[in-house]
């Protein structure tokens, strides 16, 4: 009789702990969902969750500046533009790499 | 004695059934809460919208690496008529549905000769000017009111004068994008 009671207590305790675990896991997921839900922003492209590349597209403003750079003939103006472009790249204002885009634009103009 | 044990085990089974039902309700309720909390907040697309607006304006002003013919004359002077018809020329429409509603957009374009910020040669302003002040607010407050995007590029006119073109585009629409 005493053994059966002990068994009952053990079983009840198991279910109690199981319930607590279920509730804790649920609360954790609800919290996670609300955190992710609040930071929903459309803008960055990501190939996968762990991908470091967050951009897929073009940088119109950089390309326009580079077209201007190749259009003008005065060295002083060219230097002025190039200095600013390098500065803007260092400030992280471009979505594409300056030197790579420069080669691309130059190639397109020479075609 | 044996009959008693049988009765007790039946009672236990009933209790376990109730427990399972309770767990089922808790888990289902939790899933509903999760989905609700995730999908109840809207997607914030204002930054993309502001960038698209700035890109559209840049393409209108300087299409294909040349200054728009309607913007500057062959001698390199800016035409005031471009400012007047800016919305039509650039195919923009800031109209809102409500009769007395102000537009949720603002666009400002400045042309600075030789990249010198003290030498503004021409300016185009369209949209709701009230939004501009909100761009200077602290991060959190501003986030709930407007999204401001500032873009700049160099442009050259037909006389090879170079201009730093600064485009400020602002999108309000906080109600539709922020919880």
Interface residues (C-beta under 8 A of the other chain):
Chain A: X15 X19 X22 X23 X26 X27 X29 X30 X33 X34 X36 X37 X38 X40 X41 X42 X43 X60 X61 X62 X64 X65 X67 X68 X69 X71 X72 X73 X74 X77 X80 X81 X84 X88 X93
Chain B: X19 X23 X26 X27 X30 X33 X34 X35 X37 X38 X39 X40 X41 X42 X43 X44 X45 X47 X48 X55 X58 X59 X62 X64 X65 X114 X115 X151 X152 X153 X154 X155 X156 X160 X162 X164 X179
